[in-house]
């Protein structure tokens, strides 16, 4: 198995250079927000390990909420340029590939950022400005871009063959059909018209880190449990007192902002989402959010690794990242379908999970004991989320037109081809996939 990795490079934009940078980013697109895979600056298609990537200017207009909510002077933040990528293999190899294939273009982009020195090692500068995610989610751990493309080619070849030769399969039973299709695929592979690359061995270093993480976090929680149990009543008192005082800031979204976001969406079956906001002031909220993201990351790393985040199956990749000394949180995801459906999915299936994380953000709909209410106030939640959403300037997906459901179906088709015999009930299910 080849595990997936990610990077998030963030750097402040030089004063007066944001407008120029936006024009450069626009030059990388085929349509608003949608990258040209062969653009001259960062030709994404030349990096076969990239699943999704984006460039986005982080300039959050909701920082003023600090004054409205708590009467405090909002901190002034310089706009940032962020580069996010989710890819196959280790980050170190990816940095090397970026330098080899897009050094000139990346230097042109980052030259708009403070402290960038074109004479310095690009890889070292990017590593210095990388922000590790507090929580990272991968839809199907170990499924590579190469595998996705090969399995889609397999599905198309099988469907094409069945359509052109439908009559010859009319009187065959399920086992005969399966055997015939397996023979066809083996023939196509021998002729090098199809390719099904064997799954490589998982790196030993990754297994060691993963097993250590799997066991260490529960051990830490077990050791801390006496303290956590003793603290729980005090936590609940502090939490409820704050919940009653924290204001909701979720006005109807500005029409211009909504239209700008809508122009970037629904160019493909998958969409991008980038949002950021300020954490409610004080140590209590900062550490509450840190704890729950820490725990959530354990579940996304060890439980939700096979096609679903809780009960939501439409997300390809997602991440939650602290920035600015944990004063703000960045959330980025890649999801199938329309935004309205995406939000409804979360509200209806894991609204409590939304509350655990986003309920610690300024202006979030009022929660009750943190897990109740909140996102259940559907209209306020949607206004809140849309208001904090940022336009993604450049977005790339390596397999347009394919949803997470398509990827799972294609893997099941391949599994059926690679198995010599299938019980009749499984054969029926497998044939139905085609």
N, C-alpha and C positions, 0 to 999 in steps of 0.2 A: 504494500500500500504506500502511495505517495501522499503524505499529509499536506494540508493546505496551510499557508502562512499569509501574513498580511503586513502592510506598512501604512503609516499615516505620517507624512512629512508636513509639518506646519511651520510657517515662518511669517513674521510681520512684513507687511508691504511698505515700501518706502513712501514717505509723504509725497503726495502729488503724482504717484505712479499708478494708482488703481485704474484710472480710465484707460491708460495705455495698455495695461495688463489685460483688461477685459477685451480689448480689440485683438490682442494676440491670441487669447483663448478662443475667441469667436472664430478666428482663422482656422482652427483645428476641427471645425464642425461641418457636417453635411447638412444638418438641420439644427435649429436652436437646441443646444444642450446635448445633441447626439453626435458623437465623434466620427470623424472620417477615419476608418481603420488604418488608412495609409497616409495620414497627414504627415507633413514634412517635419514637424517638431518632435512628436512622440508617436511613431508609427506602430500603434498597438498590435497590429496583425503580425508584426515581426517578433513578437514575444509570445510564443505558443503556450507559455505557462499561465498567462493572465486569464482569469475568469471575468472579472469586472474591475474597472478602474474609473476614477473621476478626478477632475480638478474643480475645486469650488472655492470661491472667495467667501471667507467667513467674516461677515459684517452684520452683527446681530442688532437690529433696531430696538429690541425689547429690553435692553439693559436699563432703560429709563423707568422700567417697572419698579426698580428698587426704591425710587423716590415715592411713587404712588402707593406702594404697598407698605413701606416701613419708614418713610420720611427720611431716608438716608441718601446722601449724594451718590449717584451712580458712578462707578469707576469708568474712566475713559479707556477704551481698548482700541489699539491700532487694528485695522482690518488685516486678516491673515490670508495667505494663500495656502490651501491644503491640497495635497496629492495623496489619494487613497488607492490602494490596489489589493486585491485578493488573488492569490496565485498558488500554483503547485510547487512544492519543494521548499527548501529553506530560504530564509530572507537573504542570507549572505550571497547565495548564488544569484538571486534576483537582482541585487544591487550591482553585481558584476555585469549581468546581462544588460541592465539599463545603461550603464556607462559605455558598454561596447556598442549598443544600438541606438542610443538617443542622447548621448552626452551633450552635443551641440544644442539640441532643442531644449533640453532640460536646463542647461546653463542660461539660455536666453530667457526662459520663463522665470527662473529663480534670480536672475539679475535684477528683477523688480523688487526683491526682498532685502530687508536690512541685514547687513553683515555678510552678504554673500560675496565671496572672492572667487572670481572665475579661474584664478591661478591655483586654487586649492583643490585637493581631491574631492570630486563631486560625491563619490560614495561616502566618504568620511563626513562631509557636510550634511548629507541626507540622514545618515545614522544619528548624527548629533541632534537633528531636529525631528527625529522620529518620536511619536507619542504612542506608547503601548496602550492597547485597549484594556479597560477594566473588565469588559465582557465581550467575547467574540462568538459569533454563531456561524456555523457552516452547515448548509442543508444536508449534505451527504459527505461525511469525512472520507477522503481517499479517492473520490471520483474526480479524475483529472479531465482537463480540457480535451486531451487526446482521446480518452475513453468516450467522452460525450460525443465527439465528432464521429468516431468510428461506429458507435452504436446507432447513431442517427443514419449513417450511411447503410448500415445493416438493415434497419427497418425499411428504408426506402427501397432497397434492393428486393427485399422479400415482398413488399406490397406490389411493386412493379411486376415481379414475376407472377404473383397470384392473379393480378388483373389481366395479364396477357395470356395466362394459361388456365383460366378459370374452368374451362370445360374438362380439362384433364384431371381436375381434382374432384369433380362432381361425385364420382362413385368410390372415392378412396375413403377409408375410415380414418379416424384421428391419428392412429399410430403410423399408418402409411404416409399420411400427409406430413407428419413430423419428420419421419425418416427421409422423405424426399427433400424436404427443405434443408435438413441438415446436410445432405449430400450436395445440394446446390451450393450452400455456403462454403463447404470445404473446397468445392471446385473453384469458386470465385476467389477464395483465399489463395489457392495454389496458383491461379492465374494472376494474382496480385491486383485484382480488381476490388477486393475487399481486404480489410486488415482488422484483426482483433488482437491487439497487443496484450500479452500476458501481464497480470498484475505484478509489479516488482515487489521485492521483499521490503518490508517496513524497516527504515533505519533503526538500528539498535539504540542509538542515542535518544531517538524520539520515544521508543517504548519505555526506556528507563525513566525519562522525564514524565511520561504520561502515567505510568504506574505509581511513581512517587507522588504526583499530584493527586491521583485517585485516592490514595491511602492517607496522605498527610493531612488533607483538609478535614476529613471526618475525625481524625485523631486530635487535631487542634480544637475542633468544636467540642469533642468529648472532654478534653482537658479543661476547656473554658466553661463547660456547662454549669458547674456550681456557681461560678461568678455570674454567668448570664441569667440563671434562674433567680439569683438574689437581686440582680439589677432589674429584672423584668417589671416588677410593680412600679419602680421609679421611672422606668422608660415609658410605661403606659401613661402615667400621670403627666410627664413632660410632653409626650406626644399629643394627648388629648387637649391639653391646655393650648398648645400651639395650633392645633387644627381648628379650634374655635376662634382663634385670633387672625389666622392667615387669610388675607383677602383673595378673592377670585378675580383674575383679570383675563377675561375671555370675550372681548367684544367681537362683533361681526368683522370678518376679515376685510381689510381695505380692498376695494374692487381692482385697483391697479395691481396690487400685490398678487391677488388671486389669479388675475389674467396672466401675469408674468409666469407664475408657477404652472398654470394650465397649459401654456404654450410649450412647455418642456415635456409634457406627459403624453402617454399613449401613442408614441411613435413605434412601439414594439409591444409584444405581449407582456414584457417585463418593464417595470418602471424603477426609477431611482427615487430615493427620499433622503434629504439631508436636513437636519434640524438641530438647533442649539438653543440653550437658555441658561439662565442663572440659577444656581442652587440657592435655596432660601438661606438667609444669613445665620451665622452661628455654628458652633462646633457640633451641636446636636444633629442638625440636618446633614452636615457634611459627613459625619461618621455613620449615620444611619444609612445614607445612600451608599457609602463605600462598602459597608458590611453586606448589604443586599446584592450589590453588583458582584462582590467577591463570591458570595454564595451562588448567585445565578450563573457565574462563569463556570463553576464546578459542574452544574447540570448541563450546560451547553457543551461542555468538553467531554462529558462521560455518559450522558443520558440522551440528550437530544442531538444525536449524530446521524440519524437515519431518516431524514425527510420531513421532520416536523419539529417546530418550536412550540412545546406544549401541544396544543391541538391545531396549530396554524401551519398548514403545509405549503404555503405559497412563497416563503422567503428563501432566497438563494444564499445571501450573505447579509449579516448585520453586525454592528458593533456599537458599543457605548464607550466613550472616551472622555476622561477628565482633562480639562485644560485650565490654564491660569490658576495654578495652585488649588485645584478643585473648587474654584468659584463658579465655573461653568462646565456644562456637560454637552458633548457633541454626540448625536445619534445619526447613524447612516445605515441605510438598508437598500436592498434590491429585491423587489417583490413582483409577483405576477398579478395581472388584472388592474382594475381601476382603483384609485386611492380610496374612494368611498367604500368599496368592498373590503379593501385592506383594513381600514379603520373599523368597520363593522365586525370583521373577523376577530380582531383583538378585543373589542368591547364585549362581544357576546361570549367569547371562549376563555379569555385570560384577562378580563378587566382588572382583577385583583393584582395581577402581575404588573400591569401598567401603573397602578396606584403605588405599588411598592417602590418603583423607580421614579416615575415622573411626578408622583405626589410630593416629592421633595424639591420640586422646582417652583420658582416664584410664579404665582398666578394660577396654578393648577386648580381645577374644580375641587371643591371641598371634599375631603375624605373623612371617613369615620373609622377610627381605629386603624387607619392607614390602608387597609385592604377593602373596605366597604365604600360604597358610593363613588365619588371621584369620576371615573370614566363612564359610570352608569348614567351620568348627566350627559347624554350623548351629544347634544348640540353644543354645550359649553366645551366639552372635550375636543370636538372637531374644530371649533373655532380656535381653541388654545393651540392645538397641534399645527393647524394651517398657519397661524400667526407666527409660530416659531420656525416654520419651514423656510429654508433658504434656496434660491435658485441654484441648481447645479450647472456650472458653466460648461463642462465637458464631461460626457459620460460614455463609457465603452462597455459593451458586453460581447463576449467572444462567440456566442452562439445565439444570434437573434432568431426570433420566431419559436424558440423552445422554452416551454414552461418547466417548472420543477416536476410537475406531473409527467410531462413528456420524457424527462430524463429518467425518472423512475420506471416508466413503462418500457423504455428502450433497454434499460438494464435487465429487466425481466425477460424481454425477448431474447437477449443475448444468453441469459442463463438457461433458457429453454433449449437453445441451439447447442449449447455446450454439454448439456446432459444427455446421456445416451437413451435412457428410458424414463418415461413419465407415467404416473398413474392416470387413469382415464379422467378423473375429475380435474387434475392439474393440466392435462392436455387440453381440455375444454377451455379452461381459463387462459391458457397460453395462446391458443388459436384466436380467442376473442381479442387479444392484444393487437392482432394483425388486421 
